[in-house]
C-alpha cells in the first residue's frame, strides 16, 4: 500500500535525520528503561519511536508495513548507510529508538537503539563499514560517515547500540546511559506532560531564538501569533487506526486560540481548492474533513485519525 510505504519512509528518515527537571516524563515506554534516561541534557529536539509496538500494531501487520519499511530502507541512501553499517533488520531487531539533539556553537546529537542484537554480528558489520576504530576504555568506537557527517557508534551490550556526534559521547553513554534522567529545559518538560506514554512515536522541538527569527519572516498577521510559541510537539499512535496529534504550545489561551483560528482558515482554503479539482482522489477530501483543529488554555492543536479503510482508500487512489 503506497500510503503505508510513504508513512514508513517518513518515520525512518525522520529518526535518522536528527542531527532543569530530572523527573520521569510520559514518553513512550521503551524497552530497556524510560526514554528520558537516554537523552542529552537540555535537549532541544527529542524523538522517541516505540518500534516494537508500532510493528506489532494491527495496522502495520495487516497493512504491509514491514515490507514497506524494507523497501524504503533500500531507496533512501542515508537510512541505508546506517542500517548497512549496523547490519540490522529494522523490522525485527529494533525495539525502540531514542534520539535527542542540541544546537548552538557546538551541536550535539545522540541516538540510542534498543533491541535484541547479535553483538558479534553488529560489531563485525560496524568494523567493516568504519573508517576508523577507536578504543575508549573497554569500548570499541566505530567512526563512519553518513552524508558527509561523522557518526560514532558502539555496542554497549546485547540490547543497546549508541550513536553520537563524538566518540567521547558514544563511549560515555554506553557506560552511563539509562541510569539517570536527563536535565530538561522547563518548556520541554512542560510540553512532554501532554503525552500519555502509550504513543508509538513522539517528537518535541523547542522553539529556539533561531527558529523565532525564521517565524518572524512569516506574514505579519501570522507572525504576531506564532511569536508566543515555546514548543512544537507531534505524536503518532498506531493500533487498528492511525492517530496523529500536533500541538503548538504557547502557554496562554489567547495566542493558542489565534493560531487555531489561522489554521482553521488554512483548512478552509484547502477545502475550497480541493473542491475545484475534479481529478484529485476523493480520499484526500476525507483526510481534510477528518482534521480537527482546536485550542486549549496553552496550545493550538491539530488531530487526525484515519482508519485502515480510509488509508486503503488513499492507497488505491494513489496507484
PyMOL commands that set and color helices and strands:
alter all, ss='L'
color gray80, all
select helices_A, chain A and resi 2-17+35-38+51-56+58-62+65-75+77-86+119-129+167-176+186-192+209-215+220-226+253-275+282-290+308-318
alter helices_A, ss='H'
color red, helices_A
select strands_A, chain A and resi 45-49+94-102+108-115+132-136+139-146+149-157+160-164+201-206+231-238+241-249+292-295+299-307
alter strands_A, ss='S'
color yellow, strands_A
deselect
rebuild
show_as cartoon
